[in-house]
Amino acid sequence: MAMDVNIEKLNKLAEKVRTGGPGSVRRKKQVVHNKAGGVDNRQLQAKLQSLGVRPIQGIEEVNLFKTDGTIIHFDNPHVQTAQKTFVVSGTAQNKTLQELLPGIISHLGADNIENLKKIAEQFQVRGDNKADDDVPTLVDNFETAAQN
């Protein structure tokens, strides 16, 4: 019976303590604060400004050629410079030389000429195979060919 009395007392005390209910403030959605991305970007920009970095206007694309033949391509990047250092920021995409070929020929240096030759050889090989497959055989009599 002593246990029953303690349980009853605890239940009465629990009813008096309210952590929620009518009139209390409730958060309907949990708020997640993203401190890492914004703080790092602001710190980076502050450090770049202290180094005397100035923005360069009017650059539409930036291509960084890698030794394995792929290209890191930026469309409408934000470019900054200080002395002989360039800072390129924006959305980067890894692309192959074939994907950017028509507009990138003027940017190619001597080290990429070999890659360009390989691509030309691949197109020639593909072109020879397609030439044989695309041309149909000539038929003198269409009626007999249609019956077969």
KANOR-V498526 format. One record per pair of residues at least 12 apart in sequence whose ideal C-beta (glycine too) atoms are under 8 Angstrom apart, sorted by the first residue. I is the first residue (numbers start at 1). GAP is how many residues later the second one is. Records with the same first field share a line. If there is no record, write none. Layout:
I = GAP + GAP
//
This chain:
48 = 32 + 34 + 39
51 = 31
52 = 30
53 = 27 + 28 + 29 + 32 + 34
54 = 26 + 27 + 28
55 = 23 + 24 + 25
56 = 23 + 24 + 25
59 = 18 + 20
60 = 15 + 16
61 = 12 + 13 + 14 + 15 + 16
62 = 12 + 15 + 17 + 26 + 28
63 = 37 + 41 + 44
64 = 24
65 = 44 + 46 + 47
69 = 27 + 28 + 46
70 = 24 + 25 + 26 + 27
71 = 23 + 24 + 25 + 26 + 29 + 33
72 = 20 + 21 + 22 + 23
73 = 19 + 20 + 21 + 22 + 27
74 = 14 + 16 + 17 + 18 + 19
75 = 15 + 16 + 18
76 = 14
77 = 12 + 13
78 = 12
97 = 15 + 18 + 19 + 22
98 = 21
101 = 18
//
